Amino acid sequence: MIKVTLDTDVLPADDLLEAARGLDCEFAAVSVTDREVEGTSFAAHVGPIGSVHEIVLFGEARFGSAVFGSQKSDETLGEILRIIGTGSFPQLRANLSEGQLHQLRDALILEAHIREQRDIFITGDARAFIRHGKREELRAAFGVRILTRVEFLNACTQNQLTAV
């Protein structure tokens, strides 16, 4: 079974689900995504896929849709923020800008993917997860396999989709 996590920006994901039909894939989004798409036309596209809970972060997570993190979760989240923020993410998180809140949510999604030992993370957010060697750095740090929508579709078409 290949466990695939969908980033918020790849929704709707009907084409991804269709491409993987017949392959042994399980799709899920992280609870952060549920909040981000609430009230939008994409909300209907999150329902039929599974859900992975984010860690509790006061002011972010919702009661009942988050899990308590561990020391390892905190370290992982910090390292993800360092990588995707190129070392500029503030240590004090009381007054984050809108862009910093977006980075934090990106990091929460990827932390949940890593914590739950999922195989493939599909994202369209090249700025956060791919460009400037970030994909390679995240893979080296966590063993995470990050693909774009096109890369995932190509892997399905060429029957080259494998777990990490």
C-alpha positions, 0 to 999 in steps of 0.5 A, spaced: 500 500 500 502 506 497 500 512 502 499 518 499 498 525 502 495 531 498 497 538 500 491 543 500 494 546 493 493 540 489 485 540 490 481 538 487 484 531 486 480 527 482 485 526 476 490 524 481 485 519 484 483 517 477 490 516 475 492 511 481 485 507 480 487 500 480 494 501 484 494 500 491 494 507 493 491 510 500 489 518 499 489 522 505 489 530 507 491 533 513 486 536 518 490 543 516 487 542 509 480 541 512 480 548 515 483 551 509 478 549 504 472 550 509 467 554 505 470 553 499 468 549 492 474 545 494 471 542 501 467 537 497 473 534 494 476 533 501 471 528 504 471 522 500 479 521 502 482 519 508 484 524 514 491 525 517 491 529 524 495 535 525 499 536 532 496 540 537 498 547 536 494 552 540 491 557 536 491 553 530 488 546 531 481 544 532 479 540 538 478 533 536 482 534 529 489 534 532 493 529 536 498 531 542 505 531 539 512 529 542 518 531 543 520 528 536 514 532 533 516 538 535 523 537 533 521 535 526 516 541 525 522 546 527 527 543 522 521 543 517 520 550 518 528 551 518 528 548 511 522 551 508 523 558 511 530 558 509 532 559 516 528 565 517 522 563 521 521 566 527 522 563 534 517 567 537 511 565 534 506 570 537 505 575 532 506 571 525 505 575 519 500 572 514 506 569 510 509 566 516 502 563 518 502 560 511 509 557 512 507 554 519 501 551 516 505 548 510 510 545 516 504 542 520 502 538 513 508 535 512 510 534 519 503 530 519 505 526 513 512 524 516 509 522 523 504 518 520 510 514 515 506 516 509 510 515 502 508 520 497 507 527 499 504 531 493 504 538 492 504 544 488 507 549 492 514 549 489 516 555 493 516 551 500 517 544 498 521 544 492 525 550 489 532 551 491 534 544 493 529 544 499 526 537 496 533 534 496 534 537 503 527 534 506 528 528 503 535 527 506 532 530 513 526 525 513 526 520 507 520 524 505 518 523 497 515 529 494 512 530 488 508 535 484 501 533 480 505 532 474 510 528 477 505 523 480 501 523 474 507 521 470 509 515 475 502 512 475 502 512 467 509 509 466 507 504 472 513 507 476 509 508 482 512 505 488 513 507 496 519 510 499 
